[in-house]
């Protein structure tokens, strides 16, 4: 399934697509996320297209872990 958002363009400084611009969006728990890099703070995070929100890698991992638990019930 392709990401329904125009995710390759429109990124505002200081954010860039992660992995040197090679990161692609993924679906976790029904929402689209992409890994991004903040060039000023030298930090990474995930952007949720559905919620228009940046979250930490730890928050993203918690969402992933919760999805795994849910899928195994």
N, C-alpha and C positions, 0 to 999 in steps of 0.2 A: 504494500500500500504506500502510495506517495504522500508526503506531507502536503496538506492543502494550503499551507501558508507560503508566501513569497519569502522564503527563508534565506536565500542566497544574497539578497540585496537589502538595503535599508538599515544596516547596522550603524549605529551612531557611536562616534568616539566617546568613551574609550574602549568599547567592546568590539571584539573580532571573533569570527567563527573559530572554534578551537582546532587543535591539531594542524596548525598552519593553514587553516581554511579548508581542510579536508573532512572535518566532522560533518556527519549528516544527522538529521533529526530522527528520533525514535519515539515509539509510543510506549508509555508506561502507565498502567492503570487507566487507560482510555484518554490520556493526555499526551500532547506532543512536546518533547523536550529536545534541546540542543546544548551541547557543551560549548561554552564561550570563554574567552580570555579577556581580562581587563588589563590593557597595556599600561595604564598609569599606576595601578595598585599592584601589578604583577601577581594577580590572583585569578583563579578560575572559579566558575560557577556554572549552573545550568539555568537556561531560560525556558520557562513554560509558556508556549504560545497561547494556550487556551486561557490562562489566567493573567497573561501579560506581567509575569513576575520572575525575578531572579531569585534562585535559591542556592544554598551552599551544597557542595558535594555530599556532605553528611546528610542533609535533608533529602537529597535525591536518593541516596542509598537507602534511607529509611522507607521511602516510597517503593523502591524496588523490592526491598525485603518484605514489606507488607503485601505486595502483589504476589510474591512467591508463596507466602503463607496462605493467602486467599485461594490461589490456584491449586494448592495441594489439599484443600479441605474436601 
